């Protein structure tokens, strides 16, 4: 069995991928500072608590655990927050990641899968967005991810590193088996926020911006089920270990839904007509993001299985309803 270091593996997408790695016959070793992740989400795998910026600890872990490849999920993910805290995002999502690369270089570990984002594209000139589209991020979150992708390219040239960068569109939903879900500390994503409002945890849902150049005036996003994302990571790892060749892939459902459509779908599935407050746009939000995932289909053999909007919302709704306090602390 191959040991895979999953940095940030106790978080939302990371934990779903850890489960998928176990099913695929890999041995994931989770490295996480638990600032937003949960040890309960990776209870069946080895968990090492540590900081991404701690190169010496990473070197020790890479050596002691006989790591074959790294999956890098750690970082900050709130695009709106990044506008107000740009330096924090640049540090967490780019600079701290360099210590991971230095540790890998010191230990001769050559393979990494990077959790990137469609935010690197910004306001796209053409939809659907392909991997060669212009990169013009509209917020520091997208910039921080793009900069780390560029760092990976330099390391490939200088240190024979091989990487796959996966540019997610909007991760959503919950484990189809009901074990895992979105228990991120901030819980600012639209679907999660709408579900929490439907469940009565929040008084109302804020709808940011109704004057975008879209059919109903609200942002359009491409939502991808977290289980489909997890499967893509396993396929990307298989590809990297077999071909020893770097690549970049978009991961999306190739279907776009407006914020209003998402809200109405949550209301229908929950049966709750909750209050929605229309407020001004958030700075840094592109009008529309819609993926072309053709490359992932053709090269990785990836197929979306759970990424229709109803399945995404229903799986997330069921998990939040069954886990009102999120992951319960261990006794």
Rosetta blueprint (number, residue, H / E / L):
1 X L
2 X L
3 X E
4 X E
5 X E
6 X E
7 X E
8 X L
9 X L
10 X L
11 X L
12 X H
13 X H
14 X H
15 X H
16 X H
17 X H
18 X H
19 X H
20 X H
21 X H
22 X H
23 X H
24 X L
25 X L
26 X L
27 X E
28 X E
29 X E
30 X E
31 X E
32 X E
33 X L
34 X L
35 X L
36 X L
37 X L
38 X L
39 X H
40 X H
41 X H
42 X H
43 X L
44 X L
45 X L
46 X E
47 X E
48 X E
49 X E
50 X L
51 X L
52 X L
53 X L
54 X L
55 X H
56 X H
57 X H
58 X H
59 X H
60 X H
61 X H
62 X H
63 X H
64 X H
65 X L
66 X L
67 X E
68 X E
69 X E
70 X E
71 X E
72 X E
73 X L
74 X L
75 X L
76 X L
77 X L
78 X L
79 X H
80 X H
81 X H
82 X H
83 X H
84 X H
85 X L
86 X H
87 X H
88 X H
89 X H
90 X H
91 X H
92 X H
93 X H
94 X H
95 X H
96 X H
97 X H
98 X H
99 X H
100 X H
101 X H
102 X H
103 X H
104 X H
105 X H
106 X H
107 X H
108 X L
109 X L
110 X L
111 X E
112 X E
113 X E
114 X E
115 X E
116 X E
117 X E
118 X H
119 X H
120 X H
121 X L
122 X E
123 X L
124 X L
125 X L
126 X L
127 X L
128 X L
129 X E
130 X L
131 X L
132 X L
133 X L
134 X L
135 X L
136 X E
137 X L
138 X L
139 X L
140 X H
141 X H
142 X H
143 X H
144 X H
145 X H
146 X H
147 X H
148 X H
149 X H
150 X H
151 X H
152 X H
153 X H
154 X H
155 X H
156 X H
157 X H
158 X H
159 X H
160 X L
161 X L
162 X E
163 X E
164 X E
165 X E
166 X E
167 X E
168 X E
169 X L
170 X E
171 X E
172 X E
173 X L
174 X L
175 X L
176 X L
177 X L
178 X L
179 X L
180 X L
181 X L
182 X L
183 X L
184 X L
185 X L
186 X L
187 X L
188 X L
189 X L
190 X H
191 X H
192 X H
193 X H
194 X H
195 X H
196 X H
197 X H
198 X H
199 X L
200 X L
201 X L
202 X L
203 X L
204 X L
205 X E
206 X E
207 X E
208 X E
209 X L
210 X L
211 X L
212 X L
213 X L
214 X L
215 X L
216 X L
217 X L
218 X L
219 X L
220 X E
221 X E
222 X E
223 X E
224 X E
225 X E
226 X H
227 X H
228 X H
229 X H
230 X H
231 X H
232 X H
233 X H
234 X H
235 X H
236 X H
237 X H
238 X H
239 X H
240 X H
241 X H
242 X H
243 X H
244 X L
245 X L
246 X L
247 X E
248 X E
249 X E
250 X E
251 X E
252 X L
253 X L
254 X L
255 X L
256 X E
257 X E
258 X E
259 X H
260 X H
261 X H
262 X H
263 X H
264 X H
265 X H
266 X H
267 X H
268 X H
269 X H
270 X H
271 X L
272 X L
273 X L
274 X L
275 X L
276 X E
277 X E
278 X E
279 X E
280 X L
281 X L
282 X L
283 X L
284 X L
285 X L
286 X L
287 X L
288 X E
289 X L
290 X L
291 X E
292 X L
293 X L
294 X H
295 X H
296 X H
297 X H
298 X H
299 X H
300 X H
301 X L
302 X L
303 X L
304 X L
305 X L
306 X L
307 X L
308 X L
309 X H
310 X H
311 X H
312 X H
313 X H
314 X H
315 X H
316 X H
317 X H
318 X H
319 X H
320 X H
321 X H
322 X H
323 X L
324 X L
325 X L
326 X L
327 X L
328 X L
329 X L
330 X L
331 X L
